[in-house]
């Protein structure tokens, strides 16, 4: 898109940073003033990439146990949710 719109690095960085909201926008906190769009993209990939979070998901699933007053249906839904994560 940067090339299509003929944006320079500053234009692309401003558009990218202005487009980020919520948890994605939090990656901008503490970002150096000389950061480039590639730096922001790398931070986003590190934080939200499912490849990097796969181990966390496996550990969460492995640690999941039925709580004392938890129904089997609720446990099933929770395990199904954990298994279906990308």
N, CA, C and O atoms as a CHARMM CRD file, in Angstrom:
* protein
*
  344
    1    1 UNK  N      0.82400  -1.17800   0.00000 PROA 1      0.00000
    2    1 UNK  CA     0.00000   0.00000   0.00000 PROA 1      0.00000
    3    1 UNK  C      0.87600   1.25200   0.00000 PROA 1      0.00000
    4    1 UNK  O      0.56800   2.25200  -0.64800 PROA 1      0.00000
    5    2 UNK  N      1.97200   1.16400   0.74400 PROA 2      0.00000
    6    2 UNK  CA     2.90700   2.29200   0.80700 PROA 2      0.00000
    7    2 UNK  C      3.39200   2.67000  -0.59300 PROA 2      0.00000
    8    2 UNK  O      3.44500   3.84600  -0.95300 PROA 2      0.00000
    9    3 UNK  N      3.73800   1.65900  -1.36100 PROA 3      0.00000
   10    3 UNK  CA     4.23000   1.92400  -2.71700 PROA 3      0.00000
   11    3 UNK  C      3.10000   2.41200  -3.62300 PROA 3      0.00000
   12    3 UNK  O      3.28800   3.31800  -4.43400 PROA 3      0.00000
   13    4 UNK  N      1.92400   1.79800  -3.47300 PROA 4      0.00000
   14    4 UNK  CA     0.78300   2.16900  -4.31500 PROA 4      0.00000
   15    4 UNK  C      0.40600   3.63200  -4.10300 PROA 4      0.00000
   16    4 UNK  O      0.14600   4.35900  -5.06200 PROA 4      0.00000
   17    5 UNK  N      0.37900   4.05400  -2.84800 PROA 5      0.00000
   18    5 UNK  CA     0.01400   5.43500  -2.53400 PROA 5      0.00000
   19    5 UNK  C      1.19300   6.39400  -2.60300 PROA 5      0.00000
   20    5 UNK  O      1.04000   7.60000  -2.40900 PROA 5      0.00000
   21    6 UNK  N      2.36900   5.84700  -2.88200 PROA 6      0.00000
   22    6 UNK  CA     3.59800   6.62100  -3.01200 PROA 6      0.00000
   23    6 UNK  C      3.91200   7.39900  -1.72600 PROA 6      0.00000
   24    6 UNK  O      4.29300   8.56900  -1.76000 PROA 6      0.00000
   25    7 UNK  N      3.73900   6.70800  -0.59900 PROA 7      0.00000
   26    7 UNK  CA     4.06500   7.30600   0.69200 PROA 7      0.00000
   27    7 UNK  C      5.54000   7.16500   0.97000 PROA 7      0.00000
   28    7 UNK  O      6.16800   6.18200   0.57900 PROA 7      0.00000
   29    8 UNK  N      6.09100   8.15600   1.65000 PROA 8      0.00000
   30    8 UNK  CA     7.45100   8.00400   2.15100 PROA 8      0.00000
   31    8 UNK  C      7.36400   7.31100   3.50700 PROA 8      0.00000
   32    8 UNK  O      6.26800   7.00400   3.97500 PROA 8      0.00000
   33    9 UNK  N      8.49300   7.06600   4.13400 PROA 9      0.00000
   34    9 UNK  CA     8.52100   6.34000   5.41500 PROA 9      0.00000
   35    9 UNK  C      7.72700   7.06400   6.49400 PROA 9      0.00000
   36    9 UNK  O      7.02400   6.42300   7.27500 PROA 9      0.00000
   37   10 UNK  N      7.82700   8.38800   6.54900 PROA 10     0.00000
   38   10 UNK  CA     7.09700   9.15100   7.57000 PROA 10     0.00000
   39   10 UNK  C      5.58700   9.02200   7.38900 PROA 10     0.00000
   40   10 UNK  O      4.85500   8.84800   8.36300 PROA 10     0.00000
   41   11 UNK  N      5.11700   9.10800   6.13200 PROA 11     0.00000
   42   11 UNK  CA     3.68500   8.95900   5.86500 PROA 11     0.00000
   43   11 UNK  C      3.19200   7.58000   6.27800 PROA 11     0.00000
   44   11 UNK  O      2.14000   7.45600   6.90400 PROA 11     0.00000
   45   12 UNK  N      3.94800   6.54700   5.92900 PROA 12     0.00000
   46   12 UNK  CA     3.56100   5.17900   6.25700 PROA 12     0.00000
   47   12 UNK  C      3.53600   4.96700   7.76700 PROA 12     0.00000
   48   12 UNK  O      2.62400   4.32600   8.29100 PROA 12     0.00000
   49   13 UNK  N      4.53100   5.50200   8.46400 PROA 13     0.00000
   50   13 UNK  CA     4.61000   5.35500   9.91300 PROA 13     0.00000
   51   13 UNK  C      3.43200   6.05600  10.58700 PROA 13     0.00000
   52   13 UNK  O      2.82200   5.49300  11.49500 PROA 13     0.00000
   53   14 UNK  N      3.11200   7.24700  10.16700 PROA 14     0.00000
   54   14 UNK  CA     1.98400   7.98700  10.75100 PROA 14     0.00000
   55   14 UNK  C      0.67100   7.25000  10.51700 PROA 14     0.00000
   56   14 UNK  O     -0.15600   7.15300  11.42400 PROA 14     0.00000
   57   15 UNK  N      0.47600   6.73600   9.32000 PROA 15     0.00000
   58   15 UNK  CA    -0.75400   6.00700   9.03000 PROA 15     0.00000
   59   15 UNK  C     -0.83600   4.72300   9.85500 PROA 15     0.00000
   60   15 UNK  O     -1.89300   4.41300  10.40400 PROA 15     0.00000
   61   16 UNK  N      0.24500   3.98600   9.94700 PROA 16     0.00000
   62   16 UNK  CA     0.26400   2.74800  10.71800 PROA 16     0.00000
   63   16 UNK  C     -0.02100   3.02500  12.18900 PROA 16     0.00000
   64   16 UNK  O     -0.87900   2.37500  12.78700 PROA 16     0.00000
   65   17 UNK  N      0.68400   3.97400  12.77000 PROA 17     0.00000
   66   17 UNK  CA     0.50600   4.27900  14.19600 PROA 17     0.00000
   67   17 UNK  C     -0.88700   4.82300  14.48200 PROA 17     0.00000
   68   17 UNK  O     -1.46600   4.53200  15.52800 PROA 17     0.00000
   69   18 UNK  N     -1.41900   5.60200  13.56800 PROA 18     0.00000
   70   18 UNK  CA    -2.76700   6.14200  13.73500 PROA 18     0.00000
   71   18 UNK  C     -3.85100   5.09900  13.58200 PROA 18     0.00000
   72   18 UNK  O     -4.97600   5.30700  14.03800 PROA 18     0.00000
   73   19 UNK  N     -3.53800   3.99100  12.95500 PROA 19     0.00000
   74   19 UNK  CA    -4.51600   2.93500  12.72500 PROA 19     0.00000
   75   19 UNK  C     -4.58600   1.92100  13.86200 PROA 19     0.00000
   76   19 UNK  O     -5.55400   1.16600  13.95500 PROA 19     0.00000
   77   20 UNK  N     -3.59400   1.89400  14.70900 PROA 20     0.00000
   78   20 UNK  CA    -3.54500   0.89300  15.77400 PROA 20     0.00000
   79   20 UNK  C     -4.41100   1.32500  16.95300 PROA 20     0.00000
   80   20 UNK  O     -4.35900   2.47200  17.39600 PROA 20     0.00000
   81   21 UNK  N     -5.21600   0.37100  17.45400 PROA 21     0.00000
   82   21 UNK  CA    -6.08700   0.63500  18.59400 PROA 21     0.00000
   83   21 UNK  C     -5.94800  -0.47700  19.61200 PROA 21     0.00000
   84   21 UNK  O     -5.46100  -1.56200  19.29700 PROA 21     0.00000
   85   22 UNK  N     -6.37200  -0.20700  20.82000 PROA 22     0.00000
   86   22 UNK  CA    -6.42200  -1.22300  21.86400 PROA 22     0.00000
   87   22 UNK  C     -5.06200  -1.83600  22.14700 PROA 22     0.00000
   88   22 UNK  O     -4.05100  -1.14300  22.26700 PROA 22     0.00000
   89   23 UNK  N     -5.06900  -3.17500  22.25000 PROA 23     0.00000
   90   23 UNK  CA    -3.83600  -3.89500  22.57400 PROA 23     0.00000
   91   23 UNK  C     -2.76600  -3.68200  21.51500 PROA 23     0.00000
   92   23 UNK  O     -1.57800  -3.62100  21.83000 PROA 23     0.00000
   93   24 UNK  N     -3.18600  -3.56900  20.25700 PROA 24     0.00000
   94   24 UNK  CA    -2.20600  -3.34500  19.18600 PROA 24     0.00000
   95   24 UNK  C     -1.55100  -1.97500  19.34000 PROA 24     0.00000
   96   24 UNK  O     -0.36000  -1.82300  19.06500 PROA 24     0.00000
   97   25 UNK  N     -2.31000  -0.99000  19.77000 PROA 25     0.00000
   98   25 UNK  CA    -1.76300   0.34200  19.97000 PROA 25     0.00000
   99   25 UNK  C     -0.78000   0.41600  21.12300 PROA 25     0.00000
  100   25 UNK  O      0.07400   1.30300  21.15900 PROA 25     0.00000
  101   26 UNK  N     -0.89400  -0.50800  22.06600 PROA 26     0.00000
  102   26 UNK  CA     0.00400  -0.50700  23.21300 PROA 26     0.00000
  103   26 UNK  C      1.45000  -0.82800  22.84000 PROA 26     0.00000
  104   26 UNK  O      2.36500  -0.51600  23.60200 PROA 26     0.00000
  105   27 UNK  N      1.66900  -1.44500  21.68200 PROA 27     0.00000
  106   27 UNK  CA     3.04800  -1.73500  21.27500 PROA 27     0.00000
  107   27 UNK  C      3.81100  -0.44800  20.98300 PROA 27     0.00000
  108   27 UNK  O      5.04000  -0.45100  20.91400 PROA 27     0.00000
  109   28 UNK  N      3.08300   0.64700  20.81300 PROA 28     0.00000
  110   28 UNK  CA     3.72600   1.92300  20.50600 PROA 28     0.00000
  111   28 UNK  C      4.32600   2.58000  21.74500 PROA 28     0.00000
  112   28 UNK  O      5.17500   3.46400  21.63400 PROA 28     0.00000
  113   29 UNK  N      3.88200   2.14700  22.92800 PROA 29     0.00000
  114   29 UNK  CA     4.39600   2.73900  24.16600 PROA 29     0.00000
  115   29 UNK  C      5.88200   2.44300  24.30700 PROA 29     0.00000
  116   29 UNK  O      6.30600   1.29200  24.20700 PROA 29     0.00000
  117   30 UNK  N      6.64900   3.46200  24.53300 PROA 30     0.00000
  118   30 UNK  CA     8.08800   3.30400  24.70300 PROA 30     0.00000
  119   30 UNK  C      8.84500   3.10300  23.41000 PROA 30     0.00000
  120   30 UNK  O     10.03700   2.79800  23.42700 PROA 30     0.00000
  121   31 UNK  N      8.16600   3.27200  22.29100 PROA 31     0.00000
  122   31 UNK  CA     8.81400   3.12200  20.98600 PROA 31     0.00000
  123   31 UNK  C      9.77100   4.29100  20.75700 PROA 31     0.00000
  124   31 UNK  O      9.38700   5.44100  20.97300 PROA 31     0.00000
  125   32 UNK  N     10.99400   4.03100  20.33100 PROA 32     0.00000
  126   32 UNK  CA    11.92900   5.13600  20.07100 PROA 32     0.00000
  127   32 UNK  C     11.40000   6.07300  18.98600 PROA 32     0.00000
  128   32 UNK  O     10.66800   5.64400  18.09500 PROA 32     0.00000
  129   33 UNK  N     11.76700   7.32800  19.06300 PROA 33     0.00000
  130   33 UNK  CA    11.27600   8.30600  18.09400 PROA 33     0.00000
  131   33 UNK  C     11.79600   8.04300  16.68500 PROA 33     0.00000
  132   33 UNK  O     11.19500   8.49700  15.71100 PROA 33     0.00000
  133   34 UNK  N     12.89300   7.32400  16.56700 PROA 34     0.00000
  134   34 UNK  CA    13.45300   7.04500  15.24400 PROA 34     0.00000
  135   34 UNK  C     13.00500   5.67500  14.69700 PROA 34     0.00000
  136   34 UNK  O     13.58500   5.17800  13.73100 PROA 34     0.00000
  137   35 UNK  N     11.97700   5.06700  15.31100 PROA 35     0.00000
  138   35 UNK  CA    11.49700   3.75400  14.86900 PROA 35     0.00000
  139   35 UNK  C     10.89200   3.84800  13.47200 PROA 35     0.00000
  140   35 UNK  O     10.34400   4.88100  13.08600 PROA 35     0.00000
  141   36 UNK  N     10.99700   2.78000  12.74100 PROA 36     0.00000
  142   36 UNK  CA    10.47400   2.69000  11.37400 PROA 36     0.00000
  143   36 UNK  C      9.24800   1.77900  11.35800 PROA 36     0.00000
  144   36 UNK  O      8.95600   1.09900  12.34200 PROA 36     0.00000
  145   37 UNK  N      8.54400   1.77500  10.24500 PROA 37     0.00000
  146   37 UNK  CA     7.36500   0.91100  10.12600 PROA 37     0.00000
  147   37 UNK  C      7.75500  -0.55200  10.30500 PROA 37     0.00000
  148   37 UNK  O      6.99200  -1.32000  10.89100 PROA 37     0.00000
  149   38 UNK  N      8.91100  -0.95000   9.82100 PROA 38     0.00000
  150   38 UNK  CA     9.36000  -2.33800   9.97400 PROA 38     0.00000
  151   38 UNK  C      9.51500  -2.70800  11.45000 PROA 38     0.00000
  152   38 UNK  O      9.25800  -3.84900  11.83700 PROA 38     0.00000
  153   39 UNK  N      9.93600  -1.74300  12.27300 PROA 39     0.00000
  154   39 UNK  CA    10.08000  -1.99100  13.70700 PROA 39     0.00000
  155   39 UNK  C      8.71800  -2.24000  14.35400 PROA 39     0.00000
  156   39 UNK  O      8.56800  -3.14400  15.17600 PROA 39     0.00000
  157   40 UNK  N      7.73000  -1.43100  13.97700 PROA 40     0.00000
  158   40 UNK  CA     6.38500  -1.58700  14.52800 PROA 40     0.00000
  159   40 UNK  C      5.78700  -2.91700  14.08000 PROA 40     0.00000
  160   40 UNK  O      5.16600  -3.62300  14.87500 PROA 40     0.00000
  161   41 UNK  N      5.97300  -3.25300  12.81800 PROA 41     0.00000
  162   41 UNK  CA     5.46300  -4.52400  12.29900 PROA 41     0.00000
  163   41 UNK  C      6.10300  -5.69300  13.03100 PROA 41     0.00000
  164   41 UNK  O      5.41900  -6.66600  13.34800 PROA 41     0.00000
  165   42 UNK  N      7.38500  -5.62100  13.30300 PROA 42     0.00000
  166   42 UNK  CA     8.07900  -6.67600  14.04600 PROA 42     0.00000
  167   42 UNK  C      7.51700  -6.81600  15.45600 PROA 42     0.00000
  168   42 UNK  O      7.30900  -7.93100  15.93500 PROA 42     0.00000
  169   43 UNK  N      7.27200  -5.69000  16.12000 PROA 43     0.00000
  170   43 UNK  CA     6.68200  -5.73100  17.45600 PROA 43     0.00000
  171   43 UNK  C      5.29900  -6.36400  17.43600 PROA 43     0.00000
  172   43 UNK  O      4.96300  -7.15500  18.31800 PROA 43     0.00000
  173   44 UNK  N      4.49300  -6.02100  16.43100 PROA 44     0.00000
  174   44 UNK  CA     3.15700  -6.59300  16.30900 PROA 44     0.00000
  175   44 UNK  C      3.21700  -8.09900  16.06400 PROA 44     0.00000
  176   44 UNK  O      2.43500  -8.85500  16.64200 PROA 44     0.00000
  177   45 UNK  N      4.13300  -8.53100  15.21900 PROA 45     0.00000
  178   45 UNK  CA     4.28300  -9.96300  14.95200 PROA 45     0.00000
  179   45 UNK  C      4.73300 -10.70900  16.19800 PROA 45     0.00000
  180   45 UNK  O      4.25700 -11.81100  16.47100 PROA 45     0.00000
  181   46 UNK  N      5.63900 -10.11800  16.94500 PROA 46     0.00000
  182   46 UNK  CA     6.12800 -10.75000  18.16800 PROA 46     0.00000
  183   46 UNK  C      5.00400 -10.89100  19.18700 PROA 46     0.00000
  184   46 UNK  O      4.88300 -11.91500  19.86000 PROA 46     0.00000
  185   47 UNK  N      4.19100  -9.85800  19.28900 PROA 47     0.00000
  186   47 UNK  CA     3.13500  -9.87400  20.31100 PROA 47     0.00000
  187   47 UNK  C      1.92400 -10.70800  19.92500 PROA 47     0.00000
  188   47 UNK  O      1.32300 -11.34500  20.79000 PROA 47     0.00000
  189   48 UNK  N      1.54800 -10.72300  18.64400 PROA 48     0.00000
  190   48 UNK  CA     0.28400 -11.33300  18.25100 PROA 48     0.00000
  191   48 UNK  C      0.41200 -12.56300  17.36300 PROA 48     0.00000
  192   48 UNK  O     -0.59600 -13.19500  17.04500 PROA 48     0.00000
  193   49 UNK  N      1.60200 -12.90900  16.96400 PROA 49     0.00000
  194   49 UNK  CA     1.78400 -14.06600  16.09000 PROA 49     0.00000
  195   49 UNK  C      1.39600 -15.34800  16.81400 PROA 49     0.00000
  196   49 UNK  O      1.82900 -15.58300  17.94200 PROA 49     0.00000
  197   50 UNK  N      0.58700 -16.17000  16.17200 PROA 50     0.00000
  198   50 UNK  CA     0.18800 -17.43700  16.79400 PROA 50     0.00000
  199   50 UNK  C      1.35400 -18.41200  16.85000 PROA 50     0.00000
  200   50 UNK  O      1.37100 -19.29400  17.70900 PROA 50     0.00000
  201   51 UNK  N      2.32300 -18.27600  15.96500 PROA 51     0.00000
  202   51 UNK  CA     3.49100 -19.15000  16.00900 PROA 51     0.00000
  203   51 UNK  C      4.24200 -18.98100  17.31700 PROA 51     0.00000
  204   51 UNK  O      4.67500 -19.95800  17.92800 PROA 51     0.00000
  205   52 UNK  N      4.39200 -17.73500  17.74100 PROA 52     0.00000
  206   52 UNK  CA     5.14000 -17.45900  18.96300 PROA 52     0.00000
  207   52 UNK  C      4.32400 -17.77800  20.21600 PROA 52     0.00000
  208   52 UNK  O      4.89300 -17.97600  21.29000 PROA 52     0.00000
  209   53 UNK  N      3.01000 -17.82900  20.08900 PROA 53     0.00000
  210   53 UNK  CA     2.16900 -18.08900  21.24500 PROA 53     0.00000
  211   53 UNK  C      1.75500 -19.55100  21.35700 PROA 53     0.00000
  212   53 UNK  O      1.05700 -19.92100  22.30200 PROA 53     0.00000
  213   54 UNK  N      2.16600 -20.37700  20.42200 PROA 54     0.00000
  214   54 UNK  CA     1.77100 -21.78300  20.41400 PROA 54     0.00000
  215   54 UNK  C      2.14700 -22.48700  21.71500 PROA 54     0.00000
  216   54 UNK  O      1.33800 -23.23300  22.26600 PROA 54     0.00000
  217   55 UNK  N      3.34200 -22.26300  22.20300 PROA 55     0.00000
  218   55 UNK  CA     3.78100 -22.90300  23.44300 PROA 55     0.00000
  219   55 UNK  C      2.93700 -22.44200  24.62700 PROA 55     0.00000
  220   55 UNK  O      2.60900 -23.23300  25.51100 PROA 55     0.00000
  221   56 UNK  N      2.59300 -21.16700  24.63700 PROA 56     0.00000
  222   56 UNK  CA     1.76100 -20.65200  25.71700 PROA 56     0.00000
  223   56 UNK  C      0.39500 -21.31900  25.71100 PROA 56     0.00000
  224   56 UNK  O     -0.12900 -21.68500  26.76400 PROA 56     0.00000
  225   57 UNK  N     -0.18800 -21.47900  24.51100 PROA 57     0.00000
  226   57 UNK  CA    -1.49400 -22.11800  24.39400 PROA 57     0.00000
  227   57 UNK  C     -1.42500 -23.57200  24.84900 PROA 57     0.00000
  228   57 UNK  O     -2.33500 -24.05400  25.52500 PROA 57     0.00000
  229   58 UNK  N     -0.35000 -24.27300  24.48400 PROA 58     0.00000
  230   58 UNK  CA    -0.18800 -25.67100  24.89600 PROA 58     0.00000
  231   58 UNK  C     -0.08400 -25.77800  26.41400 PROA 58     0.00000
  232   58 UNK  O     -0.68400 -26.66300  27.02300 PROA 58     0.00000
  233   59 UNK  N      0.67100 -24.88300  27.01400 PROA 59     0.00000
  234   59 UNK  CA     0.84200 -24.90300  28.46900 PROA 59     0.00000
  235   59 UNK  C     -0.47600 -24.60100  29.17000 PROA 59     0.00000
  236   59 UNK  O     -0.81000 -25.22700  30.17700 PROA 59     0.00000
  237   60 UNK  N     -1.21800 -23.64400  28.63600 PROA 60     0.00000
  238   60 UNK  CA    -2.51200 -23.29000  29.22400 PROA 60     0.00000
  239   60 UNK  C     -3.48300 -24.46600  29.15000 PROA 60     0.00000
  240   60 UNK  O     -4.21400 -24.73900  30.10200 PROA 60     0.00000
  241   61 UNK  N     -3.48200 -25.15100  28.02300 PROA 61     0.00000
  242   61 UNK  CA    -4.34500 -26.31600  27.86300 PROA 61     0.00000
  243   61 UNK  C     -3.91600 -27.44200  28.80400 PROA 61     0.00000
  244   61 UNK  O     -4.75800 -28.08300  29.43200 PROA 61     0.00000
  245   62 UNK  N     -2.62900 -27.67600  28.89700 PROA 62     0.00000
  246   62 UNK  CA    -2.12900 -28.73400  29.76500 PROA 62     0.00000
  247   62 UNK  C     -2.37500 -28.48000  31.24200 PROA 62     0.00000
  248   62 UNK  O     -2.50200 -29.42100  32.02600 PROA 62     0.00000
  249   63 UNK  N     -2.44400 -27.21200  31.62400 PROA 63     0.00000
  250   63 UNK  CA    -2.64700 -26.86500  33.02700 PROA 63     0.00000
  251   63 UNK  C     -4.12600 -26.78200  33.40600 PROA 63     0.00000
  252   63 UNK  O     -4.45900 -26.68100  34.58700 PROA 63     0.00000
  253   64 UNK  N     -4.99800 -26.82400  32.42700 PROA 64     0.00000
  254   64 UNK  CA    -6.43600 -26.66900  32.68700 PROA 64     0.00000
  255   64 UNK  C     -6.98000 -27.87900  33.42200 PROA 64     0.00000
  256   64 UNK  O     -6.83800 -29.01400  32.96700 PROA 64     0.00000
  257   65 UNK  N     -7.60600 -27.62500  34.56300 PROA 65     0.00000
  258   65 UNK  CA    -8.21600 -28.67100  35.37100 PROA 65     0.00000
  259   65 UNK  C     -9.63500 -28.25100  35.73000 PROA 65     0.00000
  260   65 UNK  O     -9.96000 -27.06400  35.76400 PROA 65     0.00000
  261   66 UNK  N    -10.45800 -29.23300  35.99500 PROA 66     0.00000
  262   66 UNK  CA   -11.83500 -28.94400  36.39400 PROA 66     0.00000
  263   66 UNK  C    -11.83000 -28.31600  37.78400 PROA 66     0.00000
  264   66 UNK  O    -11.22200 -28.84200  38.71600 PROA 66     0.00000
  265   67 UNK  N    -12.52100 -27.18100  37.90600 PROA 67     0.00000
  266   67 UNK  CA   -12.63000 -26.48200  39.18100 PROA 67     0.00000
  267   67 UNK  C    -13.66000 -27.19100  40.06600 PROA 67     0.00000
  268   67 UNK  O    -14.51100 -27.91500  39.54900 PROA 67     0.00000
  269   68 UNK  N    -13.60100 -27.00000  41.38400 PROA 68     0.00000
  270   68 UNK  CA   -14.48300 -27.73500  42.29800 PROA 68     0.00000
  271   68 UNK  C    -15.97500 -27.67700  41.94600 PROA 68     0.00000
  272   68 UNK  O    -16.64100 -28.71200  41.98500 PROA 68     0.00000
  273   69 UNK  N    -16.51100 -26.52400  41.61200 PROA 69     0.00000
  274   69 UNK  CA   -17.93900 -26.40800  41.31200 PROA 69     0.00000
  275   69 UNK  C    -18.22200 -26.26100  39.81700 PROA 69     0.00000
  276   69 UNK  O    -19.31600 -25.84300  39.43700 PROA 69     0.00000
  277   70 UNK  N    -17.28100 -26.58700  38.98900 PROA 70     0.00000
  278   70 UNK  CA   -17.42100 -26.41400  37.54700 PROA 70     0.00000
  279   70 UNK  C    -18.13900 -27.61300  36.93000 PROA 70     0.00000
  280   70 UNK  O    -17.84500 -28.76500  37.25000 PROA 70     0.00000
  281   71 UNK  N    -19.08700 -27.31700  36.03900 PROA 71     0.00000
  282   71 UNK  CA   -19.80300 -28.40200  35.36700 PROA 71     0.00000
  283   71 UNK  C    -18.93700 -28.98700  34.26100 PROA 71     0.00000
  284   71 UNK  O    -18.01100 -28.34000  33.77300 PROA 71     0.00000
  285   72 UNK  N    -19.24600 -30.20100  33.88000 PROA 72     0.00000
  286   72 UNK  CA   -18.51300 -30.82600  32.77500 PROA 72     0.00000
  287   72 UNK  C    -18.74800 -30.07400  31.47500 PROA 72     0.00000
  288   72 UNK  O    -17.84400 -29.97800  30.64500 PROA 72     0.00000
  289   73 UNK  N    -19.94100 -29.54500  31.29100 PROA 73     0.00000
  290   73 UNK  CA   -20.24500 -28.78000  30.08100 PROA 73     0.00000
  291   73 UNK  C    -19.36700 -27.53300  29.98600 PROA 73     0.00000
  292   73 UNK  O    -18.86000 -27.20000  28.91500 PROA 73     0.00000
  293   74 UNK  N    -19.19400 -26.84700  31.12100 PROA 74     0.00000
  294   74 UNK  CA   -18.34800 -25.65500  31.10600 PROA 74     0.00000
  295   74 UNK  C    -16.89200 -26.02000  30.83500 PROA 74     0.00000
  296   74 UNK  O    -16.21300 -25.34700  30.05900 PROA 74     0.00000
  297   75 UNK  N    -16.41700 -27.07500  31.46900 PROA 75     0.00000
  298   75 UNK  CA   -15.05900 -27.54300  31.23400 PROA 75     0.00000
  299   75 UNK  C    -14.85900 -27.89900  29.76000 PROA 75     0.00000
  300   75 UNK  O    -13.83800 -27.55900  29.16200 PROA 75     0.00000
  301   76 UNK  N    -15.84900 -28.59000  29.18600 PROA 76     0.00000
  302   76 UNK  CA   -15.77900 -28.96400  27.76800 PROA 76     0.00000
  303   76 UNK  C    -15.69200 -27.72100  26.88700 PROA 76     0.00000
  304   76 UNK  O    -14.87600 -27.67300  25.96600 PROA 76     0.00000
  305   77 UNK  N    -16.52500 -26.71400  27.16000 PROA 77     0.00000
  306   77 UNK  CA   -16.49700 -25.48600  26.35700 PROA 77     0.00000
  307   77 UNK  C    -15.14500 -24.78600  26.46600 PROA 77     0.00000
  308   77 UNK  O    -14.61700 -24.29200  25.46900 PROA 77     0.00000
  309   78 UNK  N    -14.58800 -24.74500  27.66600 PROA 78     0.00000
  310   78 UNK  CA   -13.28700 -24.10300  27.86400 PROA 78     0.00000
  311   78 UNK  C    -12.17300 -24.84600  27.13000 PROA 78     0.00000
  312   78 UNK  O    -11.32600 -24.22100  26.49100 PROA 78     0.00000
  313   79 UNK  N    -12.17100 -26.16100  27.21700 PROA 79     0.00000
  314   79 UNK  CA   -11.15300 -26.95100  26.51800 PROA 79     0.00000
  315   79 UNK  C    -11.33000 -26.81500  25.01100 PROA 79     0.00000
  316   79 UNK  O    -10.34500 -26.71900  24.27800 PROA 79     0.00000
  317   80 UNK  N    -12.57600 -26.80600  24.54200 PROA 80     0.00000
  318   80 UNK  CA   -12.83400 -26.61900  23.10600 PROA 80     0.00000
  319   80 UNK  C    -12.32100 -25.26900  22.63700 PROA 80     0.00000
  320   80 UNK  O    -11.77100 -25.15300  21.54200 PROA 80     0.00000
  321   81 UNK  N    -12.50000 -24.25100  23.46500 PROA 81     0.00000
  322   81 UNK  CA   -12.02400 -22.89800  23.12200 PROA 81     0.00000
  323   81 UNK  C    -10.49200 -22.90200  23.03500 PROA 81     0.00000
  324   81 UNK  O     -9.92000 -22.32800  22.10800 PROA 81     0.00000
  325   82 UNK  N     -9.84300 -23.54000  23.98500 PROA 82     0.00000
  326   82 UNK  CA    -8.37700 -23.57500  23.98300 PROA 82     0.00000
  327   82 UNK  C     -7.83700 -24.35300  22.78500 PROA 82     0.00000
  328   82 UNK  O     -6.83600 -23.95800  22.18700 PROA 82     0.00000
  329   83 UNK  N     -8.49800 -25.45600  22.43600 PROA 83     0.00000
  330   83 UNK  CA    -8.04300 -26.28500  21.31600 PROA 83     0.00000
  331   83 UNK  C     -8.24600 -25.57200  19.98200 PROA 83     0.00000
  332   83 UNK  O     -7.45600 -25.74700  19.05400 PROA 83     0.00000
  333   84 UNK  N     -9.29800 -24.77200  19.88800 PROA 84     0.00000
  334   84 UNK  CA    -9.61700 -24.13000  18.60300 PROA 84     0.00000
  335   84 UNK  C     -8.79200 -22.89600  18.31100 PROA 84     0.00000
  336   84 UNK  O     -8.92300 -22.31700  17.23200 PROA 84     0.00000
  337   85 UNK  N     -7.94800 -22.47500  19.23400 PROA 85     0.00000
  338   85 UNK  CA    -7.10300 -21.31100  18.96300 PROA 85     0.00000
  339   85 UNK  C     -6.17600 -21.62200  17.80000 PROA 85     0.00000
  340   85 UNK  O     -5.64800 -22.72600  17.66900 PROA 85     0.00000
  341   86 UNK  N     -5.99300 -20.58700  16.94200 PROA 86     0.00000
  342   86 UNK  CA    -5.11400 -20.81100  15.77200 PROA 86     0.00000
  343   86 UNK  C     -3.66800 -20.99200  16.13300 PROA 86     0.00000
  344   86 UNK  O     -2.83200 -21.18600  15.25200 PROA 86     0.00000
